[in-house]
Amino acid sequence: MEILNPFKDIQPLRGQVSLLKTVQETRSGKDTVEAYVAEINIKSASKVLKLLESKSPKDPSLSLTHLRRFVKPEFLPEHLKRDSAAAVEGEVVAASKSSQTIYILIPPPLPELSLLETLLAPYAPISASSDASSAPDAAASVPAPISPIEVQSIRIPLSPPTTEEESVTWSRTLWPTIFNPAAHPITHSPRGPLLLDAQESVSRRAGNYLALARKVALEAKWSGCGRAVGAVVVDPALADAADPSDKFAGIVAVAGDARYCSRRNAGEGGAGAAPSTSYDPDNEGQPDHHALMRAISLVAYKRLTSSTSPTVTPSISMSPPAPASVASTPGPLPAVSSSTEPSTSSPPPSKKPKPSPQSLDPEPIQPTQPPRPLPYPPLTPLEFHFLSLPNIQTRTQGGYLCTSLDLYITHEPCVCCAMGMLLSRFRAVVYLQATGPGRADAALDPYTGYGLHWRQELNWRVVGFRFCVEGEDGAESKEEREGLEGLELERGVFHA
């Protein structure tokens, strides 16, 4: 019998991984809100701030620490300078640009404009000349404002800038902002050890794992079970601890697409029956037969079967309990009496009868748990090979769903599979082929799609990567199109 070599004829893909941005990063600055700006006397800045906080409490749901509350005239955006210059002329302009003037930002919730003007009227800018000409005996008197308070309406960004360049742009076009890398919450984008560890681990063998995923995908297509989509699940802890020469270390499970398997079993198709050139929703099956969902189910099956060993507490097993004598004895079972109701309290008789065939019947029943049926759809030899490897943590060892595992898949998954990926708690995902440019239903695309891999609204996030084949310059480069076509992977409009 020939031994299966799962890595036969596999040529690792050459390229590099590129970190996927998050929707928080790509849409940063697009979410703006109205705010007010007022020019006041610089000596009254603290009084004005306390007055505004007492009359208009802050919104606890808004974090605007990235915005400067006070700005000097020389640091104002150009459009605010023009508006201010158009409102006043002559000596008033000179006074407003003097050291006696500062601009205050009034963020939402915004008070009524008339009320705001009334509150700030006593703190309007004063003429520098009138302040200098004030006599010492009139020091207690308050100089008259040079003009009524002028309040301008602007738009401010709700999210902090993600780069220093973005901060400079916003300071020039919106309102002066502060860039602080340490101030970004982890829900905004991956950073720190989480990002560094995932990026280093993924970069080491991504081309190898994706090449194996490609092989699984092509097997699914050639067999007629599904489209040419494949997935590989890897335990990065095992991969990092393995010998560097082992290019395929740490593989826990592999799965190919099987959306046409039921049709083939019903006699509606055969090898090569997968319609790769068209898309008919009525013939695409259910998402649970997609490659990613099948990989998740194989990991669950593997954890469950690994947890039914004698070293695991019985509460973990979902199978019917075995008899006490069987469950407590790992070795061969002793021969039992041929009587219908053997006594367990009396000693065995002195004269042992010759064993009959009936007394040997219990001998083969040695497993502590009945064998579990294999998952459906039926597994390919490649899928079964990795499923049978004892390289997964049991539940008593801390194994839970797909926590801390990495996913390598030939195609950007559909929305349903992407949500299954999040619910299974993968650490990272690497895909080879995008859904398509401009697709609004793209699950991981942070520009036009949902960017589900890292959204601040969700309670689990996955570090996302795109594998760029060697020579790829962009999403629409000629090298990418030729490289992906050469891989013979599924292309066109469909849900992976």
C-alpha positions in Angstrom: 0.0 0.0 0.0 1.5 3.3 -1.0 2.0 5.8 1.8 0.4 9.2 1.1 2.9 12.1 0.8 0.7 15.2 1.2 3.5 17.5 0.1 4.4 15.8 -3.1 4.8 18.1 -6.1 4.1 21.2 -4.0 6.1 24.2 -5.0 5.9 27.0 -2.4 4.4 30.3 -3.7 6.9 33.1 -3.9 5.8 36.5 -2.6 5.2 38.4 0.5 2.4 39.1 3.0 0.8 42.6 3.2 -1.0 43.7 6.3 -4.7 44.5 5.7 -5.8 47.9 6.9 -8.9 48.1 9.1 -12.0 50.0 8.3 -11.1 52.4 11.1 -7.9 53.3 9.3 -9.3 53.5 5.8 -12.3 55.6 6.8 -10.5 57.7 9.3 -11.3 61.4 8.8 -14.4 60.6 6.8 -16.6 60.7 9.9 -16.8 64.3 10.9 -19.1 66.3 13.0 -20.0 70.0 13.3 -18.3 72.1 15.9 -17.9 75.8 16.7 -14.8 78.0 16.8 -14.8 81.4 18.7 -12.1 84.0 19.0 -11.7 85.2 22.6 -9.4 87.1 24.8 -6.4 85.0 25.7 -6.4 86.1 29.3 -9.9 84.7 29.7 -9.2 81.2 28.2 -9.5 79.3 31.5 -12.7 81.2 32.5 -14.3 80.5 29.1 -13.4 76.8 29.3 -15.0 76.4 32.8 -18.1 78.4 31.7 -18.6 76.1 28.7 -18.2 72.9 30.7 -20.8 74.1 33.2 -23.3 75.2 30.6 -22.8 72.4 28.0 -21.6 69.1 29.6 -19.4 66.8 27.6 -20.7 63.8 25.7 -19.1 60.7 27.3 -19.4 58.8 24.1 -17.1 61.2 22.2 -13.4 61.0 22.7 -11.8 64.1 21.1 -8.5 64.2 22.9 -6.8 64.2 19.5 -8.1 67.8 18.9 -6.5 70.9 20.3 -8.9 72.9 22.4 -7.0 76.2 22.0 -5.2 77.4 18.9 -3.3 80.6 18.3 -4.1 82.7 15.2 -0.9 81.7 13.4 -1.8 78.0 13.6 -5.4 78.3 12.3 -6.3 76.5 9.1 -6.3 78.8 6.1 -10.1 78.8 5.6 -10.6 80.0 9.1 -8.1 82.8 8.6 -9.9 83.9 5.5 -13.3 83.9 7.2 -11.9 85.9 10.1 -10.2 88.5 7.8 -13.4 88.9 5.8 -15.4 89.7 9.0 -13.2 92.5 10.3 -11.0 95.2 8.8 -8.2 97.6 9.6 -7.2 97.9 13.2 -9.6 95.2 14.2 -7.7 92.7 12.1 -4.4 93.7 13.6 -5.8 93.4 17.1 -7.2 89.9 16.4 -3.8 88.7 15.3 -2.1 90.1 18.3 -0.9 88.1 21.3 -4.2 89.0 23.1 -6.3 86.6 20.9 -6.8 82.9 21.0 -9.3 80.6 19.3 -11.3 78.0 21.3 -12.9 74.9 19.9 -16.5 74.1 21.1 -17.2 70.4 20.3 -20.7 68.8 20.4 -23.1 68.7 22.0 -23.5 72.3 20.7 -25.5 74.9 22.5 -27.8 77.4 20.8 -25.8 79.8 18.7 -27.5 82.9 20.3 -26.9 81.5 23.8 -23.2 80.9 23.0 -22.7 84.4 21.7 -24.3 85.8 24.8 -22.1 83.7 27.1 -18.9 84.6 25.3 -19.6 88.3 24.8 -17.8 89.5 27.9 -14.7 87.6 26.8 -14.4 89.0 23.3 -11.0 90.1 22.0 -10.0 93.6 23.2 -7.9 96.2 21.4 -4.2 96.0 22.2 -3.9 99.8 22.0 -6.8 100.3 24.4 -5.2 97.8 26.8 -1.8 99.5 26.6 -3.3 103.0 27.1 -5.2 102.0 30.3 -4.0 104.1 33.2 -2.8 102.4 36.4 -5.7 103.9 38.4 -8.1 102.2 36.0 -6.6 98.8 36.2 -9.7 97.4 37.7 -11.8 98.5 34.8 -12.6 96.0 32.0 -11.6 97.2 28.5 -14.5 97.2 26.1 -14.5 94.4 23.4 -13.4 95.5 20.0 -16.3 93.7 18.4 -19.1 91.2 19.2 -18.2 87.5 19.5 -18.0 85.8 16.1 -18.7 82.1 16.1 -17.7 80.0 13.1 -18.9 76.6 12.1 -16.4 73.9 11.1 -16.1 70.1 10.7 -13.9 68.1 13.0 -12.8 64.5 12.7 -14.2 62.1 15.2 -11.4 59.6 15.0 -7.7 60.3 15.8 -5.2 60.5 12.9 -3.4 57.2 12.2 -0.2 58.7 10.9 1.9 61.9 11.3 1.1 62.8 7.7 -2.6 62.5 8.3 -2.4 64.7 11.3 -0.6 67.4 9.3 -3.3 67.2 6.6 -6.1 67.5 9.0 -4.4 70.4 10.8 -4.3 72.2 7.5 -7.8 71.4 6.3 -10.0 70.8 9.3 -8.6 71.7 12.7 -5.2 71.2 14.4 -4.9 67.6 15.7 -2.4 65.7 17.7 -0.9 62.4 16.6 -0.1 60.0 19.4 0.6 56.4 18.4 0.2 55.1 22.0 -3.3 56.6 22.2 -4.8 54.3 19.6 -7.1 51.7 21.2 -6.5 48.1 20.2 -10.0 48.1 18.7 -8.8 50.6 16.1 -6.1 48.5 14.5 -3.7 45.7 15.5 -0.5 46.9 17.1 2.2 45.9 19.6 3.2 42.3 20.3 0.0 40.9 18.8 0.8 42.4 15.4 4.5 41.8 15.5 4.2 38.1 16.5 1.5 37.4 13.9 3.4 39.2 11.1 6.7 37.4 11.9 5.0 34.0 12.2 2.9 34.3 9.1 5.7 35.7 6.9 7.9 32.7 7.6 5.8 29.9 5.8 2.8 31.7 4.2 3.9 30.7 0.7 4.2 27.0 1.7 0.8 26.8 3.4 -1.0 28.6 0.6 0.6 26.2 -1.9 -0.9 23.4 0.1 -4.2 25.2 0.1 -4.0 25.5 -3.7 -3.4 21.7 -3.9 -6.5 21.1 -1.8 -8.5 23.5 -3.9 -7.5 21.8 -7.2 -8.4 18.4 -5.8 -11.9 19.8 -4.9 -12.4 21.1 -8.4 -11.1 18.0 -10.3 -13.2 15.7 -8.2 -16.3 17.7 -8.9 -17.0 18.2 -5.2 -16.7 22.0 -5.3 -15.0 25.1 -6.6 -11.2 25.5 -6.6 -11.1 26.9 -3.0 -8.9 25.5 -0.3 -8.1 26.3 3.3 -5.3 25.3 5.7 -5.4 25.7 9.5 -2.0 26.0 11.3 -1.0 26.1 14.9 1.7 28.8 15.0 3.0 27.6 18.3 3.8 24.2 16.8 5.2 25.8 13.6 7.5 28.2 15.5 8.8 25.4 17.7 9.5 23.1 14.7 12.8 22.8 12.8 13.1 25.7 10.3 13.7 23.2 7.5 10.2 21.8 8.1 8.3 24.0 5.6 4.9 22.6 6.5 5.1 22.4 10.3 2.1 22.9 12.5 -0.7 22.0 10.1 -3.8 21.0 12.0 -6.4 20.6 9.3 -7.0 21.2 5.6 -10.3 21.4 3.7 -11.4 22.0 0.2 -14.7 23.4 -1.1 -17.5 20.8 -1.2 -20.6 22.8 -2.3 -21.4 20.4 -5.1 -20.8 17.1 -3.2 -24.5 16.4 -2.6 -25.2 16.9 -6.3 -22.5 14.5 -7.3 -23.7 11.9 -4.8 -27.2 12.3 -6.3 -25.9 11.5 -9.7 -26.2 15.1 -11.0 -22.5 15.6 -11.7 -19.2 13.9 -11.8 -15.6 14.8 -11.9 -15.1 18.3 -13.2 -18.8 19.1 -12.9 -18.2 22.3 -11.0 -19.5 25.2 -13.1 -16.6 27.6 -12.7 -17.7 30.0 -15.4 -21.1 30.9 -14.1 -22.8 31.5 -10.8 -26.2 30.1 -10.0 -27.3 30.6 -6.4 -29.6 27.6 -6.6 -26.7 25.3 -7.3 -24.1 26.7 -4.9 -25.2 24.7 -1.9 -24.9 26.0 1.7 -22.0 28.0 3.2 -21.3 25.2 5.7 -19.8 23.3 2.7 -17.4 26.2 1.9 -13.7 25.5 2.5 -13.4 27.7 5.5 -16.4 26.4 7.3 -15.3 22.8 6.6 -11.9 23.6 8.0 -13.6 24.9 11.2 -15.7 21.8 11.5 -12.7 19.5 11.1 -10.8 21.4 13.9 -13.9 21.0 16.1 -14.1 17.3 15.2 -10.4 16.8 16.0 -10.6 18.5 19.3 -13.7 16.5 20.3 -12.2 13.1 19.3 -8.9 14.0 21.0 -10.8 14.9 24.2 -12.3 11.4 24.5 -9.1 9.8 25.5 -8.9 8.0 29.0 -6.9 11.0 30.4 -9.8 13.4 29.9 -12.6 13.9 32.4 -15.8 12.2 31.5 -17.8 15.5 31.6 -16.1 16.5 28.3 -17.2 13.4 26.4 -20.5 13.7 24.6 -20.8 10.0 23.9 -22.8 7.5 26.1 -20.7 6.4 29.1 -19.1 3.0 28.9 -19.5 0.4 31.6 -17.3 1.0 34.7 -15.2 -2.2 34.2 -14.5 -1.1 30.6 -13.8 2.5 31.3 -11.4 1.8 34.2 -9.4 -0.9 32.5 -7.1 0.3 29.7 -5.8 -3.2 29.0 -7.4 -6.3 27.5 -10.7 -7.3 29.1 -10.7 -10.5 31.2 -12.7 -13.5 30.1 -16.2 -13.5 31.6 -18.4 -16.4 32.6 -20.7 -18.0 30.2 -23.6 -17.6 32.6 -26.2 -15.0 31.8 -25.8 -13.1 35.0 -22.1 -13.3 36.2 -21.6 -12.5 39.9 -19.0 -9.8 40.6 -18.9 -10.5 44.4 -18.1 -14.2 44.5 -14.6 -15.5 43.6 -14.2 -17.4 40.4 -14.8 -21.2 40.6 -11.8 -23.5 41.1 -12.5 -25.4 38.0 -12.6 -23.1 35.0 -14.6 -24.3 32.1 -13.1 -24.3 28.6 -13.8 -20.9 27.0 -16.6 -21.0 24.6 -17.0 -18.8 21.5 -19.6 -16.8 23.4 -17.1 -16.0 26.2 -14.7 -14.5 23.6 -17.2 -12.2 22.1 -16.5 -9.2 24.4 -12.8 -9.4 23.7 -12.7 -7.1 20.7 -14.7 -4.4 22.4 -11.7 -2.6 23.9 -12.1 1.1 23.0 -13.4 3.3 25.8 -15.7 5.2 23.4 -17.5 4.1 20.3 -15.9 5.5 17.1 -17.4 8.7 15.9 -18.7 9.0 12.4 -16.5 11.1 10.1 -17.7 14.5 9.1 -19.8 15.0 6.0 -19.1 15.6 3.2 -16.7 12.7 2.8 -13.0 13.5 3.3 -10.4 13.3 0.7 -7.2 11.3 1.5 -5.4 14.6 2.0 -8.0 16.0 4.4 -8.1 12.7 6.3 -4.3 12.6 6.6 -4.1 15.8 8.6 -7.3 15.1 10.5 -5.6 11.9 11.9 -2.5 13.7 13.1 -2.5 14.0 17.0 -1.2 17.6 17.0 -4.0 19.6 18.6 -4.6 20.7 22.2 -7.4 19.0 23.9 -10.0 20.9 25.9 -8.4 20.0 29.2 -5.1 21.4 27.8 -6.7 24.7 27.1 -7.8 24.1 23.5 -10.9 26.1 22.6 -12.5 26.5 19.2 -9.8 27.8 16.9 -8.2 30.2 19.4 -4.6 31.0 18.6 -4.7 29.2 15.2 -4.0 30.8 11.9 -6.0 30.4 8.7 -4.5 30.3 5.1 -7.1 30.3 2.4 -6.9 30.7 -1.4 -9.7 33.2 -1.7 -11.1 36.0 0.4 -14.0 34.3 2.3 -17.6 35.3 1.9 -19.4 37.3 4.6 -20.9 34.2 6.2 -17.6 32.3 6.4 -15.8 35.5 7.7 -18.3 35.7 10.6 -17.6 32.0 11.3 -13.9 32.8 11.3 -14.5 35.5 13.9 -16.8 33.3 16.1 -14.1 30.5 16.0 -11.5 33.0 17.3 -8.7 32.6 14.8 -5.6 34.7 15.5 -4.8 35.6 11.9 -6.0 35.0 8.3 -4.0 35.1 5.1 -5.7 35.0 1.7 -4.4 34.8 -1.8 -7.1 36.1 -4.1 -9.4 39.0 -3.4 -13.1 38.9 -4.0 -12.7 41.5 -6.7 -12.1 45.3 -7.0 -15.1 47.4 -6.0 -17.2 44.5 -4.6 -19.4 45.9 -1.9 -20.0 42.4 -0.5 -16.2 41.8 0.0 -15.9 40.5 3.6 -12.3 41.6 4.4 -11.8 44.5 2.0 -11.5 47.6 4.2 -12.0 50.1 1.4 -15.2 49.0 -0.4 -16.2 46.0 1.6 -17.0 45.2 5.3 -13.5 44.8 6.7 -14.8 42.2 9.1 -11.4 41.0 10.2 -11.0 44.0 12.5 -14.0 46.1 13.4 -14.3 47.9 16.7 -18.0 47.0 17.0 -17.2 43.2 17.2 -16.0 41.4 20.3 -13.3 39.4 18.4 -10.8 40.5 15.8 -8.4 38.7 13.5 -5.2 40.1 12.1 -5.6 40.1 8.3 -3.0 39.7 5.6 -3.0 39.5 1.8 -0.4 37.3 0.1 1.0 39.2 -2.8 2.6 37.0 -5.4 6.1 37.9 -6.6 6.1 40.9 -8.9 2.7 42.1 -7.8 2.5 45.9 -7.7 -1.1 46.5 -6.9 -4.6 45.0 -7.0 -4.9 45.3 -10.7 -1.3 44.7 -11.8 -0.6 42.6 -14.9 1.8 40.4 -12.8 -1.0 39.6 -10.3 -3.5 38.6 -13.0 -1.0 36.4 -14.8 0.2 34.9 -11.5 -3.2 34.0 -10.2 -4.3 32.6 -13.6 -1.2 30.4 -13.6 -2.3 29.0 -10.2 -5.5 27.7 -11.8 -7.6 28.9 -8.9 -11.3 29.7 -9.1 -12.0 33.1 -10.6 -15.2 35.0 -11.4 -18.2 36.2 -9.3 -19.0 33.7 -6.6 -18.9 33.4 -2.8 -15.9 31.6 -1.4 
